[in-house]
Amino acid sequence: MTSMSGAATYALPALAIGLAAIVILGPGSRRMATGVRIWGAPVAGGEALALRIEGVRRLYGASDPAEIQGIEVNATAAGAPLERWTGATGSDGIGEALLRAPAGLKEPVVVQVATGAGEVLVEGQVPLLPPPPATEPSALPGATRGELRLRVTTARGALAAPFPEVVHVVVETEGGAPGAGARVEARAAGAELEGQGSGPVERLAGANGAVELALKPLSHAVELTLRATQPAGTPAGPTGAAFARAPGVTGVTGVTGATGATGATGATGATGTWDGRLPVIPGAIWLDPDGLAGERPALRLVSPAPKPRAYVSIGGAHGRLLGAIVPLAPDGAGFFSGTLALPAGLGGAAWAVVAGDPYEQGAGTVAWPLSRAGSTSPQHVQLLADGMPAAEAREQARAAGARRAGLLVLGAGAVTQMLLLALRSRSARRRLEEHLAAAAGGESEDGTSGAPLSREDRGRLIAAARAEPLLSVLALAALVGLSFAAVAALATFR
């Protein structure tokens, strides 16, 4: 028993500290917390809940995309269940979920995202946005001078270099009548006009005072200079002329007003100029309008810079109708392109937000129009629910539980070690007292005898033997406890 106690006294501290270190540095260390975040732009009354699911891994504030397999998305609108969606997030951590809502979205809308094993990644109520307002193309800002006024708009609201677009120019007199027959001279810096370099290019305005210019931006800073001249005595065109959109664009082209309405003659030798910058979006992914024509319309996306994928949100008056991730690959023309076939029954689609990032917050994000009719204001995705705080809390609780188990091992080891030291001290003191008693009685270990000690001397000798070992044992026990406490304190830094 004495040999076993001695071996345990020396082996226990190393065993307890080693086991505690394995637990604290292994299961007790923080790991990557995996969760999801939900993005979207649901509108009250919409017939679809198009959600962008983002898988995230996070450790100490640093986030990485997480590829999560076997995701199940369930949702209810005003207590009525929607279609369940199952899928996964890709290597970029993004997945597009579409849940049909034939009865329309009504609050409260509760969404739950879970794994196939039943682990809930996020659950909560998502807000519904109001329907987007109808918009009309606004004239580009520019410096104007002269009697004639020039209103400039882009056909699709934005330009991407180096892809062709149409710029619309409407010439009006000071009285607001169309500048019919006005000669418009255009020059461009940083762009190609009508395939003739930077210009000048001349065009005659129609009866509605409208001119179309084909422009191909060659840089991200394009300056356009226009000069309109209306010869003396030129009819100003029909008064109160109406303006409508050309097919497939959001810009303005002129159409004649009421049949037979006549206006005043134009001002004698009237002129006007316009100078301004065109909205060229750096890094924008271009949407080829030719792909929208035909029986099978598709989104053909072209990026001037190397990008592995494009993130698309298609929507209209009923909010976000569809989300997609379009892979981009070299197309042999020096660009990266990809195609997304539009599904049938996608009625009401008015715009497509195309971005190089899943949050649609990058500088190159553009909303391209899809509809010929009146357009609505595009809506970018918003963060609807964030499951990362709960995921980090679960991971922190798991690691804290493992660390508590390691500290419990340390505490148990310290108590056991001090008990073993006390037991060995008691056994050693008993043997010492027996030896001193025998020596005080006149007997020695070799069997010889001597003069016995008096009762007083024997008491003082045994008391001195008892006092010093006890202090040594207490000091050693305190040192052992301090060692274990230091290890426990260091463990709290994990």
N, C-alpha and C positions, 0 to 999 in steps of 0.2 A: 504494500500500500504506500509505503514511504517513497519507494522508487517511482511509482506511478504518479504520485503527487508532485514529485520533483520534476518529472518529465513534462507534466501538464503545466507547471508553473512557467517553464521556459518556452513551451511550444504554443501555449494559448494566445499570448499577445500577437505573435506573428500570424497565427491562423485567423484570429478575429479581425486584425487590421487588413490582411490580404483579402478575406471574404468581403469585408465592408468596401474595400477599394474596388473590387470587381463589380459589386452591386451599384455603387455610386457612379463609377466611371462608365459602366455598361448601361443597364436599363435606366439608371438614374440620370443619365445625361440627356439634354434636350435633343430631340430629333426634328426632322422637317415635319411641320404641321401641314397636312393636306386638306384643302377645302375648295369650295367653289364660290364664285360670285356670279350674279345674274344681271345681265344688261338687256335693255330693250326700250321700246317706246310704245307701250300699249295705250290705246285710246278707248274711252268709254263708247260702247256700242259696236266696237270692232268684232269681226267674225273670226279672228285668228289671234292667237297669242304667240307671237314670234319672239323667242328669247335667245339671247346669245349666252351660252354657258362657258364660263372661264374657270378652268382648273388651275389652282395655284398651290405651290409649295413654298413655305416661308420658314425661315430660321433666323432669329435675331434681327428681324426687320428686313432681311434680304429675301426677295421673292424670285421664284422661277416658275415657268409654265409647267403644269402637271398633266401628263397624259393619263386619263382615268377611263378605264374600260367598264362597260356594263352599267351606265348611268340610267336611272329611271326618273322621269319628271312627271309629277302628278300635280294637277291644279284644280281648283274649284272657283266658280264665279257665282256669287250670291248663293252659295251652298250647293250649286249644281256642278257635278264633276265634268271636266273637259276630257278630251282624248288624251290617253297616256302616250308619252314619247319615250323611246328607249334608244340609246346610242352611246357615243363615246366622245371624248375630247381628243383632238389630234396632237401631234408633236408640238404644236404651238400652244397647246392648252385650251383651244377654242373648239366649241361644238355649237351647232345651230339646231335649236329645238323648235318645232312647230306644233302647236296644240290647237286644233280646230274648236271654234266656239259658235256653232250654228245659231244659238239663241242670243248671241251678242254678249260682250263683256260687261258685267255689272259688278259694282263693288259689294262686298269685299272680294278681292281676288287673292287667294292663298296658294302659294306655290311651294312644293316640296321636291327637293332633289336628293336622291338617295342612291346608294350603290346596290348592286344585285344581292349583296349579302345582308341588306337591310340597314346599313349604317346611314343615318341621316346626315347629309353634308350641309344642307341649309334648308330652313323652313321659315316662312314668314309671309306677311301680306305685302303685295306690291301695289304701288299707286297707279291709278289710271289718269292719263293726261286728257285735257280737253281736245276736241277735234282741231286740227291745224287750220288757221285762217286761209282764205283764198288770197292769192298774191297776183300782182301785175308787174311786169318788167319795169324797172325803174331806169331812167336815163343816167348815163355815166357822167360823173362830174367832169367839168372842163371849163376852160376860159373861153368865153364867147364875146364877139365884137361884131358890130355892123347892124344893118337893118333886118337882115334875114336871121332867123333863129334856127339852129341845128340841134336836133335831138338824136343822140347816139345810144344805141343799145346793142348788146351782143345777142346773137341768136339763141344761145343756150346758157346765158348768164355768166360764163367763164370761158377762158381759153387755156389750153395746155400746149406747151412747146414740145416738139415742133409739128403740131398737127393742125390741119386747116379748119377754120371756122368761118362763119358768116357774121359780118357786122352790118347792122341796119342803120341807115341815116334818114331822118325825116326833116325836110326843109319846110319852114313855116315863115309867113310874113309877120310883121309886127301885130297885125290884126288877128293872127291865129289861123289864117287861111293857108292851105297847102301851097307850097312854092312850086307849082307845076312848071315843067320845062326848065327848071334851074339847072345850071351846069355845076357839077360838084367835082372839084379837083382834090385828090387825096394823096398824101405822102405819109410814109411810115418809117420810123427809125427802129431797127431791131426786128423787122418783120418783112415778109414778102407779100406784095399786093397783086392779086390777079395773075400770079406767076410772072410778074414783070419787075421783080426786084422791089426796091423801096419806093418806086414811083418817080414822077407823078403819074397818076391814073385818073382819067376823066370819065364821068358818067352823067347822063341826063336823067333828071328826076321825072317820074311819071306824073300822071294827072293828080295823084294823091301826094306828090312831093317826096316819094320814097325812093331810096337808092340802096342797093345791096352791094356789098364789097366782100369778095373772098380774100381772107387774110390768113397768112400762115406765120405765126410767131416763131422767130429764130432765137429769141432770148427771153429772159424773164422780165425784162423792162422794155415794153413796147410803147412808143409815143406816136400818136396819130394826129395829123394836122389836116384839117378840112377847110376848103374855101368854096363857098357857094356864090354863084353869080346868076342873077335873073335879068335877062335882057329887057329893055324898055318895051312896054306894051304887052308883055306876056300875060295871058290870063292866069289869075291866081288859083283857078280850079274851083271846084264846088265847095261852097261854104258848109261848115259843120260836117266835114268828111269824117267817116268812122275809120278805125284802124283795127285790124285783126291779125292774129298770129299766122305765120306761114306754117305749112305742115311740118310737124316734127320739131319745131323750135319754140322757144319762149320769147324771142325777140319780136320786134314790131315791123310789119311791112304795111304799106298803104293799100287800101281798097277804096274805090270810089264811094261817094256818099249817095244820097237819094238821087234817083234818076231825074235829070232835067234841072237840078238845082245849079244855079250859076252864081259865081262870086265876082268880086271886084277884080280889076286888072292889077297886075303886080306893080310894085313901085318902080319908077324909072331907074334902071341901072342899079337895082338894089344888090348889095353884097353882104356876106356874113362869114365869119370864121369860127372854127372850134379847134381848140388844142387841149389834149388830155392824154392820160395814160389808160391803157386797156388792162382789164383784170386777168393777167396771166398768172396762173397758180403754180409756183415752183414745186416740182416733184409730183404734180397731179397725174393720176392714171386716167388716160383718155378713153371715153366711151365712143366707139365708132357708130355714128347714127345710121350708117347703111345696114348694120346688122339688125336694126329694129324693123326693117321693111320685109315684106314677104309673108307667106303663110305661116312660117315658123320663126317668129321673132326671137332674137337672142342678144345677149349682151356680149359684145366683143370688146374686151378691155386690152389696152395697150399701154405699157409703162416704158418711158424713155430710160429709166434707171433699172438696174438689176433688182428685182424683187421676187421672192418665192411665191407670194400669194397676194390676192386682193380680197378685202372684206367688203361685202355688198349688203346694203339694206334697201329693200324695195318697199315703197309705201305710197300712201295717198291720203285722201280725206278720212279713211278709216284707220290711219296710223300705219305702223310697220306691219306689212303683210307677209314678208318673206325675208329671211336672212340666208346668206350663202358665203362660202369660202371658195374662191376661184383660183386654182393653181395657175401660175404664170411660168412660161418657159420661153427660151430664145426662139424667135420666129424666122430667123434668117435675114431679117431686114435691119438688124442691129437693135431691135426692141425685145421686150418680154411681153408676151400676150397670152390670153386665155379667153375661153368662151363659156358662157352660162346660158343654156337654153331656158327660156321662160316657160314655166308650166302653163297648161291650159287652165282657164277659169280664173286667171289673175286679174279680175276686173277691178277698175278703180286705181290701178297703179299709175302714179303720176310722176314719180321721181325715183332715182336710184342713187343713194349715197355710196360713193366708192372711196375707199380709204386704204392706206397701206398699213394701218394699225387697227386692232380690233376695237379700240375705244372711240374711233372716229374723231380724234382730237388733234391729229397731226396737221401740219401746215398744208399738206398736199391733199387734204380731204375735199372732195367736190361732190355737190348734188347735181347730177345731170337729169334734165327733164326727159320724160318718156311719153307724155301725153300731148296730143295736138290741141286739146280743149283747155279750158281754164285750169290753171295749176294751183296747187296748194303749197304752203310753206313747208319745206322739207324738215324732218325731225331727226336729229341724231340720237343714237342710243344713250341711255342714261343708266347709272348704277341703281338697280332696283332693290337688290338684297345682297348683303355681304356675309358669307358664312365663315370668313377667316377669323374674326375674333373668337367665335365659339370653338373653331378647330384649334386655335392656339391655346385656348383655355383648357380644352381636353388634353392636349399634349402636355401642358404645364402640370395639370393635376396628375397625369400618369407618371411623369418624371418625379414629381414631389413625393408620390407614394413610394416609388422605388428608393428614393433617398431616405425617406423615413425608415424603411426596412433596413437599409445599411447602417443608419445611426442606431437603430435598435440593436443590431448585432454588436456594434461598438460598445454600447452601454452594457449589454449583457456580458461581453467579454471583460470589461473593466471591473464589474461587480464580482464576477467569478475569479478574476485574477487576485483581487484584494482578499477575497475569502480564502483562496489557496495560500496566500502569504500569511494570513492570520493563523491558518491551520498549521502551517509549517513552523511558524514562530512559537505557537503554543507547544508543539511537539518538541522543538529544540529547547525551550525553556524548561520543560518537564525533565528532559534528560540532564540538563545542566544542574537543576536543583538536586536531582538524585546523586549526581557526581559530587556536588559540593557537600551534600549531607553525609555521603560516605567519607569524604575527605575530612569533614569536621569531626566525625566520630573516631578518627584515628586510623582509618583504613585507607589503603591506597590501591591502585589498580594492579600492582604486582604482588599483592597479598601481604605486604609488610604492614606493620602497625606503628602508630606514633602517638603523640600526646593529643588527646581530644581537646576541642575548643570549648570555651565556656558557652552558656546559653546566649549571653549577650553578643559575644563575637559571632556566633553562628547566625543569629538573626540579622546582624548588620551585613554579613557576607552574602546571605541569600537575598536580602533586600537590594543590595547593590547589583547582584546578578539579574534580578528581575527588572530593575529600572532601565538600564541601558539597552538591552535587547528590545524592550517595548517601544522605546523612542525610535530606535532604528527601524522597527517594523512599521510604525506609523509614518515615518518619513518616506520609506520605500513605497508604502501604499499611496501616499499623497503624490509621489512622483509618477507612479503608474496611472493614477486617475488623471493627472495633468497631461500625460502623454496621450491618453485616449481622448481627452477633451480637445487637445490641439488638433488631432486628426479630424474630430467631428467639426471643429470650427473651419478647418480648411475645406471640408466637404460642402459647406454652405456657399462657397464661391462658385459652384457649378450651376 
